[in-house]
Amino acid sequence: MSTYHLPLHQRYEIIFLSEHNKGPRLGNKKVASLIRCDTKTVRYWRARWKETKDLSNETKSGRPRITTAEEDEMIITELEESDYPTSVSISHSLKRKKVEISSRSVRRRLKEAGYQYYAPLSKPLLTMQHKNRRLKWAKLMQRQDWDKVIFSDECTIRLVPVKQRRWQLKGHRTAFRSIKHSPKINVWACFARSGFGKIIRTAMEKPNNIPSLIRLIKREWNKLPLEFCNNLVQSMEKRIEALILAYGDCTMY
């Protein structure tokens, strides 16, 4: 942790341990050990205290903020009104409205507003018929006793993921070597409030290449706690409620 980002209460702890009349008046090295910071940090805040008696952050000098409060609001509006917004698309959209804001500034303002850039949940495109059927099912299941239900599903697990994301330096792109037909297995499993059932291999491609994958899947499955089962089952009422509120459309579950 840098000197400047040390929490305020720890700065005062440094002063108490080293300078206060009722403190132990320890040396820099001992204080640094107790606070878990560098001795350089201890020296800095002791010097600040002797000079100003103030341990708060100093006002940083620098260029003034590029965007106004109104422009910040425009960025958020563009984000919320776009189906697939990016910082570049928002910047271009604002430019058409005679507002010049770089994509970099857009990213900064969105981060300040609490937004993060990551992949959204993947949800199927539902027709009105799909939605009606889902809504009808949800209403029928409102009084279902989920403690008496066994949940089961089948999924495909690949030895090598189809898509991967990596951090890369600008101008130094790296190639990810993908396998055209990655070895995979299909597994089926079930669970209820009482716990998890056995995981069963239903089909497998290239079995000689992935025995370790099978062992890993079984090991991780057996490590799942009973509490996880209970939480999943207990969430069904909220899932049904969310589905009804969405009129059969996709929910965030």
N, C-alpha and C positions, 0 to 999 in steps of 0.2 A: 504494500500500500504506500502511495506517495505521501510526502510530507504534508502537502496541501489538503489531501483528501482524508486525513486522519479525523475521525469523528470528534465533535466538539467536547463531549464528555471525557474522552481520553486525553485531550489537550489539557483539560483542567486536572486530570489525574496526574499528569506529568508535573504540573506546577505544585500540586499538593505534596507529591512524593519528594520533590527536590527543593522547593522554595518556601512552603508554608511553615509558619512558626510551630504549628502543632503537628506537622508532618515528620516523617523519619529523616528528611533531608539526605536522601540517597544520591549517589553519584550518577552520572549520565548512563554508564554501562548497566548498572543495576536497574535503573528506571526503564531503560530500553528492554531489558529482559522481562520485566513485569508487564509492561504494556505490549510487548511483542512488536517492537518497531526498531528502526535503526537508531544508533546513537546520534546520527546527524539530525534526525527528526527531533529528538529530545533537545539538542542544542538550539535548534531553530526556534521551537516554541518557548523555551526558557528566555531566549534573547528577545522574542516578541513581547513577552510578558514584562520584562524589565524595561522595555522601551515604551510600550503603549498601554500596558495593563488590559489589553484587548486580545482575545484569542479567536475572534470571528474572522471569517474570510474577508480579505481585502477586496475592494472593487477592482475588477480587472480592466485594464485599459485595452482598447482595440477599436476596430472600426464599428460604426453604428449598425444596428440591425437593418438588414436589407429590406425586409418586408414589413408592411404595416399590419395592424390588427385586422383591418378589413380584408387585406390580401390573404392573411392567414385563414380567415373564415372562407374565402373563396376557394382555397386549396382543399379544405375539408368538404365543401359543397361539391366540388368536382369529383372528389373521391367517392362520395356517397351516391352520386347520381350516375356513375359510370359502371358498366357491367364488368369490364376487365381493366381496371385502372392500373397504370404504372406511373412512376414519377415522370417519365418522358412524355407519356400521353397527356398527363395533367398539365405539364409545362406547355405543350403545344396547344392544348385547348385554351389555356389562359392567354397565350400569345395571340390567338384569334380574337380575343376580347380586348386586345391592346394592353395586356398586362404582361410585362417581361419578368419572368421568374425562372431561373435555371432549374433543371431537374434535380441538381444537387441540393439547392435550397428547398425544393419541394420535399425531398426525403428528410431533411432536417426538421422541417415544420411538422411533418407527419409523425416523426419519432417523438417530438416534443409533445404532441397531442396524444401520445400513448399507442400509436399504431406500430405494428411490426410487419415486415414483409416475409411471408412464408406461404407455403402451398395451402390452398383452401381445402376443406373437406370435399371429397369426391362423392357426388350424389347422382343417382340415375335420373334421367329426364322422364318425368311422369306425365301420362296423358290424363285427361279428365276422368276417363274410365278407371284408370289405376287409382286415382285419388278417391273416387267414390267407393271403390272396393276397400281401400285401406281405412277410410272413415267408418264404413259399415262394420268392418272387423273390430276396430277400436271400440266402438260403442257396445258391441256384443261382449267384449272382453273386460268391461269396466268392473264387473263384480267377480271376475275370475279369481279363484284361490291359487295364487302362483306357487304356494308351498307344495302343491300336489303336481306340479308340472316338471317334466324332464325336458330340458332344452338341448338340442343337438344341431350340429352343422358340419359341413364338409368344406375344406379349403385346400388350396394348392400352395405348397411352400417350395420355393426354388433354391437351389444351392447357391446361385449367383443372382443378385437382384437385377431386374430388367433395367431399372433406372437408378442412378446414383448421383448425389450432389457432392461437390467438393469445393473447398475454398482454393482460389487460384490467384496468383499475382497477375496484375494487369499486364498484358503483353507477353505472358508466359503460360499459354494454355497447354494443358496436358491432355493426352488421349487416354480414354478408358477403354481397355481391351475387353470387349463383351463376347460372350459365347452365343452363337446364333441359336442353338437349341440347348439351353441350360438344363442340366439334370434337375428333376423336380419329383416330388412325391405328393400324392393326394392323401389327406388324412381325414378321419371322421372321429368326432369325440362328442361327449355329452356332459351335462352337469345339472344338478338340482340344488336346492337349499342345503341338502345333507352333504354335498361334496361333489368332487369331480369323478367322472367315470374313466374307464380306460381309453387311451387314445389308440386308434386302430388304423393301420396302413391299408388303404383300399386299393391303391394302384401305384405303380412306381415306374419311372423310366430310368434306364441305365443304373440298375441297382448296385452294380459293383463299384460305382463311383461315389456313392453317398451314404455309406453305412454310418459314418460319423454324424451326418446330419440327422439321421433317424434317432441315434442315441441322444443327441443334443435336444431334439424336440421332446422326447420322452422325459428327459431329466428336468427340463424347464416346466413341462406340464405338471409333473409330480411335485414341483416346488410351490405351485400356486396354493395360497392359504385358503382355509375354509371361510374366512371372513370375506374373501373376494367373492365367493359363491353367494353369500348372504347379501352382499351389496348389490350384486347383479340382479338377484331375484327381487329385492326390495325396490329396485329402480323401475320395475315394470309398471307400477301404477303411474309414476311420473312420465314414463315413456308413452303410455296410453293417453294420458292427459295432453301431452305435447302434440301427439298425432291428431287428436280431436281439435285442439286449438289451431292447428295448421290446416284444418279441413282436408286431411288425408295427404297433404303434401309432405315433402321431406322435412325432417326435424334435425336438430343439432346432435342427436344421439347417433 
